[in-house]
Amino acid sequence: MPKRVTIPLVAALVAIAASTHPAAAAPPKTIVYVAKDGKDDASGTMKDPFATIERARDALAGKTSARNPGTVYIREGVYQTAKTIEVTGEDNSYVTYAAYPGEQVELAGVTTLSPEKFQKLSDVPADAKWSSKSRVPAATAPNVYVYDLGAEGIPTGALNKNGFNWKPQPFAPQLITDDATQTLAQYPNGDAKLDRTHLTVKVAPKGARDYFSDKTQDGTTLPYEDMLKLPGPVYTITDPDLAAHSQKWATGTADPTAYETDGWLAGYFGNNYANDRIRIASVAGNDLASSYPTMYIATDKWSSFVAQNVLSELDAEGEYYIDRYQAHNTLYYYPPGGTVAGKEISLTSFDAPFFQLENVRNVTLKGLKLNGTTGTGVRLLDAESCTVDGLEILNVSMDAIAIGEANDAITAIAEYRTSRGGHRNRVVNSRLHDLGGGGVFTAGGDRDSLERGDHVVEHNEIYDFSKLATYTPAGYMYGVGNTFRYNNVHDAPHMAIQIMGNDMEVSHNRFERLVTNASDQGVIYAGRDYTYLNNVITYNLFKDIGEDGNQAIYMDDGMSGMVVHHNVFDKVQHGLFYQSGHSNVASDNVFKDVTYIGHDKLYHEGGKRLPVANAKVVVERFNDMLKVGDGTGFTNTRQNVEKWYRRYGKQYADIRDWYVPADSQGQVCTSVGSTECTDEHVWSNPDSVYVPAHNVLTRSVSIGTGDFAYTDDADGLSVKTFNPDFDSYNVKKPTPAEFAFDPATGKFDAKSTPLNSTDGFGRPWVREWNKSFTLDGIGPKS
C-alpha cells in the first residue's frame, strides 16, 4: 500500500463515453485535470491541474450535455478522503470521472498509521489517556503497541447496534495490516465460539422480532427507537474458563483501569442465518446482563458468538482495541510477529460514501480504487444511465455500491418498498471485495405498475463480502427488471443474491464457496411473496456450496413463479427448495455430486394449520399487488392490476383466478368450515395460493446425485401430490464420463453423450446446452 499523502479532498465522477478514447470527441474546454500537486485556483489543464475533484466538478458545471460530455482526468496518486464527493443535478450530468489512462488512482478512506508513531505499551506515560493499559493481559503486554489516534485527529467511530433486521449503521473502524483485516479483541480466539455449553439464559425477554406488525395482536410495529430500549437477556455463565475471563468485562460502574467500558457479544444468538450484537451491561458473579435486545431468542441450538471489543482479551496476534472511553481515542495493537516494524498499517477512518450521484444523468466513475469506509462505497439516488466501470472497492464496512433505497426490516414487514433507484444504471468490470456488507444494492423499477428499473450488474468479481452482516448479498435484486450476469461471486459466509421483486435475470454467473458459515440459507434467496414473478435463474454455475441445511436456490414461504433452467449444480447439499409456493419451474439443469436435487415444504404440514406461517406478510403482500382497490393500504389500482394480468397472463394462465382463501365477507380463513373456508377451498383448489400447484422439475441430468426429498410432515402430502408429473425425465448416472460431460467447461461431448438419444432430451437439447452454457467471459474484462 503506497504511503498516503493528505491533500484537500477531491471528488465527483461522471460518464465515460462508451465508444472511443474520451478525449477524442470532446473539445478541450470540457476536459479538466486533477493532480496531487494541483491548485484550486488553477486553470484545470494537464499542465495546470486542479487540486481537488470537487473543484474540477465545479469547473464543468453547466457546460456539459449529451452532445458535449465532459471528462475529469485524475492523475496518479493516493488522495486522502475526508468527505463525500457529491455530484448532483443536471448541471453536473454528462461527465466522466476517470483515472488518467495508464495511471493508478486511489481515494483512501483509510488513514495510514506510521510505524514510527507507534509506541511500546511499556513506554506510555501513567496518565488518564492511557489508564486502560492495566487491562492488557500481562503475558502479551510486551508485544503490544499503542497509537494516539486523538492526537492526530483520526476519527475513531463507534460500535453500533447492527444485525439482521436492525437498521444498518456504520460499523467501527477496522485496522488493516499488509492488506489483511485485523481482529477486534475477542474471546474466545480464532474460530472458537461461545454457545449453550458455556452459558444458560437466566432472564429471556421477548426478542425484538416479536414486536413487528406480523407478530403483534393489534398489527402495529413498535417504533424503532423504543425497540432499541427493550431489555436484553441475562445469562448465567456455566463454563469455568468463561467465568474467569468475564469478571473483567463490565460492571455497573465502569473503572477503566480494571473493567471493560464497551464490550459486546456478537454473532448468532437465535437462528444462524441472523447475526446480531448486544452490549455487555454488567457482570456480577456468574450473571452477565446485556443492554440491547436480541432480534430472536437469547440462545438456541445454533448459538455461536464471541465477546468482542474487550481489551482484557487482547492476547492473540492480529488483535486490536480502540479505547474511546472519555475521548481517550487510543489504539492498542498486538501485531503479527510482535512488531510493527516494516508493516503497512492503516485504519478505516472514513464513515460515508466516496461518491454520491444524485439526480444526475450519464455520469461515469471509471478506473478508480476506493479503499476504506465504515459506510457505503458509492451511492446513486434518482440517477439515470450512470455507470460504475472498472472500479476496485475494498475495505468497506457496508455495501460497496448502493443504487436506490429500500425500507428496513424487509423480511419481516409487508410494507416493503424501494425508491429513488432511477433507471438504466450499470456496474461493470469492477472488483468488489473485503466488504462488511454486500456488493451491489440494486433497487429499481416500480412493482405497482411493473415499470422496469433496467439496472445491469455484469462482468464483476465480488468476493469476501458479508464479513460483518448477514442478508447482505453480492447482488440485491429489488424492484422490477434488473439484471445480474457474467459475474464471478465467490468466498463468502452467506448468500450471493436476494430477490425482492419481479422480472429479474440472474444469468451466466459463477457462484463458488458460498454460504460457508450459515444454515437454512441459499446462494440465491427469494421468498414471502406470491407475486415475485418471472425471476429467471439461468446458465449459472453453483459450486462448493456450504452444507448444514443450505441450498443453491431457496424459494421460501410462498415464493412463486421462479424460472430455473440450464444451470450446473456441483457439490451442493440441496439444489432447490420448493417451500409452499406455486408455478415454480426448474428444467434442463445438471446436478453433479448433489446430496439431494431438492426438497419441499408445504403449508399443509402439522395438520393443515391456519393461519399459515407468516400469513400476515404473505397475504398482505399478495393483496398489495393483486387486490383491486384505490391503491392505498394493501391494494393496487384496477389499472395496475390489469397490467399485471396482461404482463403475466400467458406465462401463468390462471393468474386471474389466484386467491387468498377467504370467506364470503372477504375475511381471511383462520379455520376450516363446512360451508365456507372448506378444506377444498383452502387446501386443494390449485388456484388457492396455499396450494403448491403448477410446480415443475423436469429434464434433470443427475450425476452422482440423490433424489428429490419429499416432505414427511404433511400427512403424506407433498409437492408431487399436487403435481403428479413433478421430477420427470430425471436421468441418472454415477460419473460425468458416462454422460460425456466435462465439469471444467460445463459442456457435453456432442458426439458421444447418451443424451442424444435419451427420452426428453435429444440432439437439439445438447446443441442448445453447449451453445448457451459457458464458463468463459465471466468476471471483470481485462
Stockholm file with secondary structure:
# STOCKHOLM 1.0

chainA/1-782         MPKRVTIPLVAALVAIAASTHPAAAAPPKTIVYVAKDGKDDASGTMKDPFATIERARDALAGKTSARNPGTVYIREGVYQTAKTIEVTGEDNSYVTYAAYPGEQVELAGVTTLSPEKFQKLSDVPADAKWSSKSRVPAATAPNVYVYDLGAEGIPTGALNKNGFNWKPQPFAPQLITDDATQTLAQYPNGDAKLDRTHLTVKVAPKGARDYFSDKTQDGTTLPYEDMLKLPGPVYTITDPDLAAHSQKWATGTADPTAYETDGWLAGYFGNNYANDRIRIASVAGNDLASSYPTMYIATDKWSSFVAQNVLSELDAEGEYYIDRYQAHNTLYYYPPGGTVAGKEISLTSFDAPFFQLENVRNVTLKGLKLNGTTGTGVRLLDAESCTVDGLEILNVSMDAIAIGEANDAITAIAEYRTSRGGHRNRVVNSRLHDLGGGGVFTAGGDRDSLERGDHVVEHNEIYDFSKLATYTPAGYMYGVGNTFRYNNVHDAPHMAIQIMGNDMEVSHNRFERLVTNASDQGVIYAGRDYTYLNNVITYNLFKDIGEDGNQAIYMDDGMSGMVVHHNVFDKVQHGLFYQSGHSNVASDNVFKDVTYIGHDKLYHEGGKRLPVANAKVVVERFNDMLKVGDGTGFTNTRQNVEKWYRRYGKQYADIRDWYVPADSQGQVCTSVGSTECTDEHVWSNPDSVYVPAHNVLTRSVSIGTGDFAYTDDADGLSVKTFNPDFDSYNVKKPTPAEFAFDPATGKFDAKSTPLNSTDGFGRPWVREWNKSFTLDGIGPKS
#=GR chainA/1-782 SS CCCCBCCCCCCCCCCCCSSSCHHHHSCGGGEEEECTTCCTTSCCSSSSCBSCHHHHHHHHTTSCCSSSCEEEEECSEEEECCSCEEEESGGGCSEEEEECTTCCEEEECEEECCGGGCEEGGGSCSSGGGGGGGGSCTTTGGGCEEEETGGGTCCCCCCCCCCTTSCCCCCCCCEEETTEECEECEESCTTCCBCTTTEEEEECCCCGGGGSTTTSTTSCCCCHHHHHTSCCCEEEECCHHHHHHHTTTCCSSCCTTTSCSSCEEEEESSSTTCEEEEEEEEEETTEEEESSCCSSCSCCTTCEEEEESCGGGCCSTTEEEEECGGGCCEEEECCGGGCCTTCCEEEECCCSCSEEEESCBSCEEESCEEEEESSCSEEEESCBSCEEESCEEEEESSCSEEESEECSCTTTCSCCCEECCCBSCEEESCEEEEESSCSEEEEEEETTTTEECCCEEESCEEESCCSSCSSCCSEEEEEESCEEESCEEECCSSCSEEEEEESCEEESCEEESCSTTCSSCEEEEEESCTTCCCEEEESCEEESCCCSSCEEEEEETTCCCEEEESCEEEEEEEEEEEESCCSCEEEEEEEEEEEEEEEEECTTHHHHCSSCTTHHHHHHHHHHHHSEESSSSSCEEHHHHHHHHHHHTTTSTTGGGCBCCBCTTSCBCCSCCSSSSCHIIIIICTTBTTSCTTCEEEEEEEESCCCCBCCSSSTTCCHHHHCTTCSEEEEEESSGGGGTEETTTTEECTTTCGGGGSTTCCHHHHHHHHHHCCCSSCSCCC
#=GC SS_cons         CCCCBCCCCCCCCCCCCSSSCHHHHSCGGGEEEECTTCCTTSCCSSSSCBSCHHHHHHHHTTSCCSSSCEEEEECSEEEECCSCEEEESGGGCSEEEEECTTCCEEEECEEECCGGGCEEGGGSCSSGGGGGGGGSCTTTGGGCEEEETGGGTCCCCCCCCCCTTSCCCCCCCCEEETTEECEECEESCTTCCBCTTTEEEEECCCCGGGGSTTTSTTSCCCCHHHHHTSCCCEEEECCHHHHHHHTTTCCSSCCTTTSCSSCEEEEESSSTTCEEEEEEEEEETTEEEESSCCSSCSCCTTCEEEEESCGGGCCSTTEEEEECGGGCCEEEECCGGGCCTTCCEEEECCCSCSEEEESCBSCEEESCEEEEESSCSEEEESCBSCEEESCEEEEESSCSEEESEECSCTTTCSCCCEECCCBSCEEESCEEEEESSCSEEEEEEETTTTEECCCEEESCEEESCCSSCSSCCSEEEEEESCEEESCEEECCSSCSEEEEEESCEEESCEEESCSTTCSSCEEEEEESCTTCCCEEEESCEEESCCCSSCEEEEEETTCCCEEEESCEEEEEEEEEEEESCCSCEEEEEEEEEEEEEEEEECTTHHHHCSSCTTHHHHHHHHHHHHSEESSSSSCEEHHHHHHHHHHHTTTSTTGGGCBCCBCTTSCBCCSCCSSSSCHIIIIICTTBTTSCTTCEEEEEEEESCCCCBCCSSSTTCCHHHHCTTCSEEEEEESSGGGGTEETTTTEECTTTCGGGGSTTCCHHHHHHHHHHCCCSSCSCCC
//
